[in-house]
Amino acid sequence: MNNRWNEIIYKLWSPVYDRIFNTGKFLEARQKLFHHPPFHPQQRILFVGVGTGADLELLDHSQFWITAIDYSNDMLQKARDKFKDTKIEFIQMDAQQMSFAENSFDAVVGSLILSVVPDPERCMKEMIRVLKPQGSMIIFDKFSPPKISLIKRMIRPFVKVMGTDIGVNFENLYEQNHEAIILKEDEPLLFNGMYRKILLTKIRR
Ligand SMILES: C[S@@+](CC[C@H](N)C(=O)[O-])C[C@H]1O[C@@H](n2cnc3c(N)ncnc32)[C@H](O)[C@@H]1O
């Protein structure tokens, strides 16, 4: 996966994305992300790889200062259309190289992005960098165990072509950043725990 390919594949996904990933079991899983959100009115929240804005539909966005980024203009346009009369700021930006200053946001939400970006380690570091100390990070994604099964190893390249990686291991990402973040919650949400809700707090700059 690289940015150019993601741009193409998410252009193709954009007209049908919500019909698959914003209904049924996916919608039920998303709803659990914001049951008890770890942020407060008037705080600044960053949605990384916001896509069509599926998550934004699930919280009272008028209470927050929301910035939402995505690499794909086609996905972003879907979100812009949904939220055109709001103060949400949509920006086309690479999640692996954000132009925000460090410690800019009270909370960062990353749904189905670490498994999509070409370099999840870099993206994770960026999400931590722009988060304020004591700020919260909500991650909703599919992660693989440290040892990938044979079947997954075989289908992984084909799934990647569709714009996502089934081989990203969260524990690796956490281990690399354990001095900066602390795990608060780790909840299986979908498909036998393949999809998880992970809540982290930033402990250092
Ligand atoms: C599976 S979708 C998830 C969208 C949304 N967060 C959701 O939960 O429905 C992945 C999104 O990541 C975006 N994306 C891919 N590479 C990116 C990058 N380097 N920087 C920012 N966004 C990226 C895609 O354009 C797409 O909108």
The ligand as a Tripos MOL2 file, in Angstrom:
@<TRIPOS>MOLECULE
LIG
   27    29     1     0     0
SMALL
NO_CHARGES

@<TRIPOS>ATOM
      1 C1        -11.1580    2.2700    6.0880 C.3       1 LIG1
      2 S1        -11.3120    3.9910    5.8380 S.3       1 LIG1
      3 C2        -11.8000    4.5500    7.4600 C.3       1 LIG1
      4 C3        -12.5730    5.8270    7.4070 C.3       1 LIG1
      5 C4        -13.1990    6.2570    8.7190 C.3       1 LIG1
      6 N1        -12.2160    6.5590    9.7280 N.3       1 LIG1
      7 C5        -14.1360    5.2130    9.2230 C.2       1 LIG1
      8 O1        -13.9700    4.7490   10.3480 O.co2     1 LIG1
      9 O2        -15.0650    4.8750    8.5060 O.co2     1 LIG1
     10 C6         -9.6220    4.4980    5.7630 C.3       1 LIG1
     11 C7         -9.4550    5.9560    5.4430 C.3       1 LIG1
     12 O3         -8.0740    6.2960    5.5890 O.3       1 LIG1
     13 C8         -7.7610    7.2310    4.5750 C.3       1 LIG1
     14 N2         -6.3160    7.2460    4.3760 N.ar      1 LIG1
     15 C9         -5.5480    6.3440    3.7210 C.ar      1 LIG1
     16 N3         -4.2550    6.7050    3.7720 N.ar      1 LIG1
     17 C10        -4.2050    7.8700    4.4520 C.ar      1 LIG1
     18 C11        -3.1600    8.7460    4.8350 C.ar      1 LIG1
     19 N4         -1.8950    8.5010    4.5200 N.pl3     1 LIG1
     20 N5         -3.4700    9.8390    5.5500 N.ar      1 LIG1
     21 C12        -4.7620   10.1160    5.8750 C.ar      1 LIG1
     22 N6         -5.7970    9.3250    5.5400 N.ar      1 LIG1
     23 C13        -5.5280    8.2140    4.8370 C.ar      1 LIG1
     24 C14        -8.5410    6.7340    3.3880 C.3       1 LIG1
     25 O4         -8.6730    7.7340    2.4040 O.3       1 LIG1
     26 C15        -9.8540    6.3350    4.0480 C.3       1 LIG1
     27 O5        -10.7630    7.3980    4.0560 O.3       1 LIG1
@<TRIPOS>BOND
     1     1     2 1
     2     2     3 1
     3     2    10 1
     4     3     4 1
     5     4     5 1
     6     5     6 1
     7     5     7 1
     8     7     8 2
     9     7     9 1
    10    10    11 1
    11    11    12 1
    12    11    26 1
    13    12    13 1
    14    13    14 1
    15    13    24 1
    16    14    15 ar
    17    14    23 ar
    18    15    16 ar
    19    16    17 ar
    20    17    18 ar
    21    17    23 ar
    22    18    19 1
    23    18    20 ar
    24    20    21 ar
    25    21    22 ar
    26    22    23 ar
    27    24    25 1
    28    24    26 1
    29    26    27 1
@<TRIPOS>SUBSTRUCTURE
     1 LIG1         1 GROUP 0 **** ****
